[in-house]
């Protein structure tokens, strides 16, 4: 058999075995858990998820009016 063919077969088999996928890391998991606790304390259980994210970021000071992140201090 052709060596390149065998190498390609082994590579394809390894790719199928590993099957990489994106998973959240430790920090996003911690932030999501903190946001859930925060939402329960604020009584925002029926709030749409995207709105809850924005409200959480504002409450934490991550979003501020008239601030784009490009300002020079």
Phi and psi restraints in degrees (value plus and minus 20) as a CYANA .aco file:
   2 UNK   PHI     -90.1   -50.1
   2 UNK   PSI     111.7   151.7
   3 UNK   PHI     -80.4   -40.4
   3 UNK   PSI     -60.1   -20.1
   4 UNK   PHI     -83.1   -43.1
   4 UNK   PSI     -58.3   -18.3
   5 UNK   PHI     -83.1   -43.1
   5 UNK   PSI     -64.4   -24.4
   6 UNK   PHI     -84.6   -44.6
   6 UNK   PSI     -63.0   -23.0
   7 UNK   PHI     -80.5   -40.5
   7 UNK   PSI     -64.0   -24.0
   8 UNK   PHI     -82.6   -42.6
   8 UNK   PSI     -60.3   -20.3
   9 UNK   PHI     -83.3   -43.3
   9 UNK   PSI     -62.7   -22.7
  10 UNK   PHI     -85.6   -45.6
  10 UNK   PSI     -59.5   -19.5
  11 UNK   PHI     -85.0   -45.0
  11 UNK   PSI     -65.4   -25.4
  12 UNK   PHI     -82.1   -42.1
  12 UNK   PSI     -61.1   -21.1
  13 UNK   PHI     -83.2   -43.2
  13 UNK   PSI     -60.6   -20.6
  14 UNK   PHI     -87.0   -47.0
  14 UNK   PSI     -59.3   -19.3
  15 UNK   PHI     -83.0   -43.0
  15 UNK   PSI     -64.0   -24.0
  16 UNK   PHI     -84.2   -44.2
  16 UNK   PSI     -56.2   -16.2
  17 UNK   PHI     -89.6   -49.6
  17 UNK   PSI     -64.3   -24.3
  18 UNK   PHI     -92.9   -52.9
  18 UNK   PSI     -64.2   -24.2
  19 UNK   PHI      25.6    65.6
  19 UNK   PSI      48.5    88.5
  20 UNK   PHI     -85.9   -45.9
  20 UNK   PSI     122.5   162.5
  21 UNK   PHI    -167.6  -127.6
  21 UNK   PSI     137.3   177.3
  22 UNK   PHI    -100.4   -60.4
  22 UNK   PSI     110.7   150.7
  23 UNK   PHI    -150.0  -110.0
  23 UNK   PSI     126.8   166.8
  24 UNK   PHI     -88.7   -48.7
  24 UNK   PSI     124.0   164.0
  25 UNK   PHI    -106.0   -66.0
  25 UNK   PSI    -187.8  -147.8
  26 UNK   PHI     -88.1   -48.1
  26 UNK   PSI     -63.4   -23.4
  27 UNK   PHI     -84.9   -44.9
  27 UNK   PSI     -69.9   -29.9
  28 UNK   PHI     -79.9   -39.9
  28 UNK   PSI     -55.6   -15.6
  29 UNK   PHI     -85.5   -45.5
  29 UNK   PSI     -61.6   -21.6
  30 UNK   PHI     -85.8   -45.8
  30 UNK   PSI     -61.7   -21.7
  31 UNK   PHI     -85.6   -45.6
  31 UNK   PSI     -61.8   -21.8
  32 UNK   PHI     -83.8   -43.8
  32 UNK   PSI     -59.9   -19.9
  33 UNK   PHI     -85.5   -45.5
  33 UNK   PSI     -62.4   -22.4
  34 UNK   PHI     -84.4   -44.4
  34 UNK   PSI     -59.0   -19.0
  35 UNK   PHI     -85.3   -45.3
  35 UNK   PSI     -57.7   -17.7
  36 UNK   PHI     -84.3   -44.3
  36 UNK   PSI     -64.0   -24.0
  37 UNK   PHI     -82.8   -42.8
  37 UNK   PSI     -63.5   -23.5
  38 UNK   PHI     -81.4   -41.4
  38 UNK   PSI     -65.0   -25.0
  39 UNK   PHI     -83.4   -43.4
  39 UNK   PSI     -58.5   -18.5
  40 UNK   PHI     -86.1   -46.1
  40 UNK   PSI     -60.3   -20.3
  41 UNK   PHI     -85.7   -45.7
  41 UNK   PSI     -56.2   -16.2
  42 UNK   PHI    -103.2   -63.2
  42 UNK   PSI     -30.2     9.8
  43 UNK   PHI      55.5    95.5
  43 UNK   PSI      12.2    52.2
  44 UNK   PHI    -121.3   -81.3
  44 UNK   PSI      18.9    58.9
  45 UNK   PHI     -90.4   -50.4
  45 UNK   PSI     -46.0    -6.0
  46 UNK   PHI    -118.4   -78.4
  46 UNK   PSI     -15.1    24.9
  47 UNK   PHI     -93.4   -53.4
  47 UNK   PSI     119.1   159.1
  48 UNK   PHI     -78.3   -38.3
  48 UNK   PSI     124.8   164.8
  49 UNK   PHI     -78.4   -38.4
  49 UNK   PSI     -64.4   -24.4
  50 UNK   PHI     -84.0   -44.0
  50 UNK   PSI     -58.1   -18.1
  51 UNK   PHI     -87.4   -47.4
  51 UNK   PSI     -56.8   -16.8
  52 UNK   PHI     -84.0   -44.0
  52 UNK   PSI     -58.1   -18.1
  53 UNK   PHI     -81.5   -41.5
  53 UNK   PSI     -66.0   -26.0
  54 UNK   PHI     -84.5   -44.5
  54 UNK   PSI     -65.2   -25.2
  55 UNK   PHI     -82.5   -42.5
  55 UNK   PSI     -59.3   -19.3
  56 UNK   PHI     -83.5   -43.5
  56 UNK   PSI     -65.1   -25.1
  57 UNK   PHI     -83.8   -43.8
  57 UNK   PSI     -59.7   -19.7
  58 UNK   PHI     -85.2   -45.2
  58 UNK   PSI     -64.5   -24.5
  59 UNK   PHI     -82.6   -42.6
  59 UNK   PSI     -54.2   -14.2
  60 UNK   PHI    -101.7   -61.7
  60 UNK   PSI     -29.9    10.1
  61 UNK   PHI      67.0   107.0
  61 UNK   PSI      -5.9    34.1
  62 UNK   PHI    -100.5   -60.5
  62 UNK   PSI     -45.6    -5.6
  63 UNK   PHI    -136.7   -96.7
  63 UNK   PSI     109.1   149.1
  64 UNK   PHI    -154.6  -114.6
  64 UNK   PSI     124.8   164.8
  65 UNK   PHI     -85.2   -45.2
  65 UNK   PSI     125.1   165.1
  66 UNK   PHI      36.9    76.9
  66 UNK   PSI      13.4    53.4
  67 UNK   PHI    -157.3  -117.3
  67 UNK   PSI      99.3   139.3
  68 UNK   PHI    -125.2   -85.2
  68 UNK   PSI     -28.1    11.9
  69 UNK   PHI      70.9   110.9
  69 UNK   PSI     -26.7    13.3
  70 UNK   PHI    -121.1   -81.1
  70 UNK   PSI     -18.2    21.8
  71 UNK   PHI     -91.0   -51.0
  71 UNK   PSI     128.7   168.7
  72 UNK   PHI    -120.4   -80.4
  72 UNK   PSI     106.1   146.1
